Amino acid sequence: MDRLKKASKIELASTFSDSKVIGQTDSIPTAVPALNIAFSGDIHGGVAPGLTMFAGESRSFKTLFSMLCAKAYLDKYDDAVLIFYDSEMGASKDYFNSLEIDMERVFHVPITNIEELKFDIMSQLQELKRGDHAIIVIDSIGNLASAKEIDDAINEKSAADMTRAKQLKSLTRMITPYLNILNIPMIMVNHIYMEIGMFPKAITSGGTGPVYASNQIFLISRSQEKKGTDLIGYNFNINIMKSRMTREKARIPVTVTYDGGINKWSGLLDMALCSGHVIKPSNGWYQKVDPETGEVIGNKLRAADTNTEEFWESILADPSFNKWVNNTFKITAKNLLQDENGKSEVNEEHQAEFTSDLQ
């Protein structure tokens, strides 16, 4: 082994047990437990190094979810910076202020084409060292043109551009090892379109490169949240289309309202009903319960009244609830392996309640 170390020209090369790269990664919890579950299958998990893609149709709050991740990272590390590659110019200073993100810690990089993004981002990654605290957000690659497409338009050529997907594949292929070695998270916003056919499915823009390179791909779908006939916000589903930590095809519900923003406790009520930590004593009413003794705790509440720290604090602190979350959403060797009776710890019945219907 000593001879191998001496011969290697790679600075971080080591025995696997002493590796500074494998297993030495951050997991930064966000303010929204459901988002933490999407990232890690765990209430206390969160944003991790590597590439994560938020993809969805227009007005699916992809930028909001990305900035929640950035906000959590900046709150975790006082010296952290956000490198914000911006192709849409849709996020105003007021938007950052509303999220309480210090704009002095945001390095804003306007971009007009993929090559511009590729060259600048590689320059930044070369400058960063392991131990530096930075999070990168690209908003977005969905409508980002290639340099050739722009040149063709300037020169009044209408030939189809065959280079865009290749350039995106080149970009993601190069950045992937840097992100993991440097322990840096990157959030990429993307658009989706529906494949034409008898059984259409959601396709992310930009070809296969970003798909192969991503550690996580979250497809955001939505439905309207109404009070009577008034539209007050949207119910979103974070559909796990690819993940190294969370069960693929899992569906995590999140609610965003116009007056209150993102509901911090989104999705938890349905989970707690399945786990046995909350019951419905009568239609439209909810009540906490001790899942082991069956003892009812506190008063009956309407769903809207459960959205408080007081209601959720004890449930989120209960190891049995997080164990249920792990067994329902998390990928681990323990819940993948079957015992001698052909059973694992996976909550197969409850998984069906939180499975995406997207293809």
Secondary structure, DSSP 8 states (H G I E B T S, - for coil): -HHHHHH---TT---GGG-SSTT----B--S-HHHHHHHHSSTT--B-SEEEEEEESTTS-HHHHHHHHHHHHHHH-TT-EEEEEESS----HHHHHHTT--GGGEEEEE--BHHHHHHHHHHHHHH--TT--EEEEEE-STT-B-HHHHHHHHTT------SHHHHHHHHHHHHHHHHHHHT-EEEEEEEEEE--SSS--EEETT-SHHHHH-SEEEEEEEEEEEETTEEEEEEEEEEEEE-SSB-TTBEEEEEEETTTEE-TTTTHHHHHHHHTSEE-SSTT-EEEE-TTT--EEEEEE-GGGG-SHHHHHHHHT-HHHHHHHHHHHB--HHHHS--TTS--S--HHHHGGGB----
